[in-house]
Amino acid sequence: MSDAGKEGAILVAVDPQKAQYCADLVATIVVSQYSKEHGLSTADALRKIMRTKTYEVLQDPESRLCFESAESILDMLRDEEEGNWDAWLSV
């Protein structure tokens, strides 16, 4: 994730409504890319992603995952699918 967990990082208060908008925006990009990578319809990709821990974390404004790039979130989805939790946790 962002520098929030790093020593000396400064956390700025985030409006939960704006964080949700950001999460929805990045989720749209992630679903589109995921559907292309897996040959799924957008609806099927969305259903699959919504059942993941990555999506659950993305929807939590306090996680600040919505401020990461779509590619980082796609990497987390790949790690989760592969059961590579050490890599998943390192983002």
C-alpha positions in Angstrom: 0.0 0.0 0.0 1.0 3.6 0.2 3.5 5.0 2.6 0.9 4.9 5.4 2.6 1.9 7.1 6.1 3.3 6.7 8.1 4.9 9.5 7.7 8.7 9.4 4.7 8.6 7.1 2.2 11.4 7.5 -1.5 10.4 7.4 -4.0 12.9 6.1 -7.6 12.6 6.9 -9.6 11.4 4.0 -13.3 12.1 3.4 -15.0 8.7 3.4 -17.2 9.7 0.5 -14.3 10.7 -1.6 -12.4 7.6 -0.7 -15.4 5.5 -1.8 -15.6 7.4 -5.1 -11.8 6.7 -5.6 -12.4 3.0 -4.7 -15.3 2.7 -7.2 -13.2 4.4 -9.9 -10.1 2.2 -9.5 -12.4 -0.9 -9.2 -13.9 0.0 -12.6 -10.4 0.0 -14.1 -9.5 -3.2 -12.4 -12.6 -5.0 -13.5 -12.1 -4.0 -17.1 -8.5 -5.1 -17.1 -9.3 -8.4 -15.2 -12.1 -9.2 -17.6 -9.7 -8.8 -20.6 -6.9 -10.9 -18.9 -9.3 -13.7 -18.1 -11.6 -13.6 -21.1 -14.6 -12.9 -18.9 -17.5 -10.6 -19.4 -17.4 -7.4 -17.3 -20.3 -8.8 -15.2 -18.6 -12.1 -14.6 -15.3 -10.4 -13.7 -17.0 -8.1 -11.3 -18.8 -11.0 -9.6 -15.5 -12.9 -9.2 -13.6 -9.9 -7.9 -16.3 -9.0 -5.4 -15.8 -12.3 -3.7 -12.1 -11.6 -3.0 -10.3 -10.3 0.1 -8.6 -7.7 -2.1 -12.0 -6.2 -3.1 -13.0 -6.2 0.6 -9.9 -4.3 1.5 -10.4 -1.9 -1.5 -13.9 -1.0 -0.2 -12.5 -0.1 3.3 -11.6 3.6 3.2 -9.3 3.2 6.1 -7.1 0.8 4.1 -6.3 3.5 1.6 -5.9 0.8 -1.0 -8.0 3.0 -3.4 -5.0 5.3 -3.7 -2.8 2.6 -5.2 -2.6 2.0 -8.9 -5.0 -0.4 -10.7 -1.9 -2.5 -11.6 -1.0 -2.9 -7.9 -4.5 -4.0 -7.1 -4.4 -6.4 -10.1 -1.1 -7.8 -8.7 -2.9 -8.3 -5.3 -5.7 -10.2 -7.1 -3.2 -12.4 -8.8 -1.4 -13.1 -5.6 -4.6 -13.9 -3.8 -5.7 -16.3 -6.6 -2.3 -18.0 -6.3 -2.5 -18.2 -2.6 0.6 -16.1 -2.3 -0.4 -14.3 0.9 3.1 -13.0 1.7 3.3 -11.1 -1.5 -0.4 -10.0 -1.1 0.4 -8.6 2.3 3.5 -6.7 1.1 1.6 -4.3 -1.1 
